[in-house]
């Protein structure tokens, strides 16, 4: 079974082959996957994504970028 990191790399590779640069998005997605793996997540759930996107210690604009 593939890890979230392996799925992410496959996804980024495919998107880049289709012509998308995925520079900023790739960094954000890697940050989220690291967070998810640190939490021991094998699948992505809404609650986990919101924990990463909107922790109490970041500015609202940063949360918006993460949710995007």
C-alpha positions, -999 to 999 in steps of 0.1 A, spaced: 0 0 0 13 34 -9 19 61 17 4 96 14 38 109 4 40 84 -25 5 93 -36 14 130 -35 45 125 -56 25 106 -82 -1 134 -82 25 161 -86 43 142 -114 10 138 -133 0 174 -129 34 186 -140 33 163 -171 0 180 -180 18 214 -179 10 227 -144 40 241 -125 26 232 -91 54 251 -73 35 268 -45 8 242 -45 34 215 -43 50 231 -13 16 234 5 6 199 -3 39 185 10 35 205 42 0 190 46 11 155 39 40 158 64 14 170 90 -9 141 82 18 115 84 30 130 118 -6 125 130 -5 89 118 -31 94 92 -34 69 64 -63 87 47 -72 123 44 -103 134 63 -120 168 66 -112 172 103 -75 166 96 -74 190 68 -90 217 89 -66 211 118 -38 218 94 -54 247 75 -67 266 104 -47 261 136 -52 289 162 -16 303 158 -17 315 121 -32 345 105 -66 342 86 -49 349 53 -26 320 58 -56 298 66 -72 309 35 -42 301 14 -40 266 30 -77 260 24 -73 271 -12 
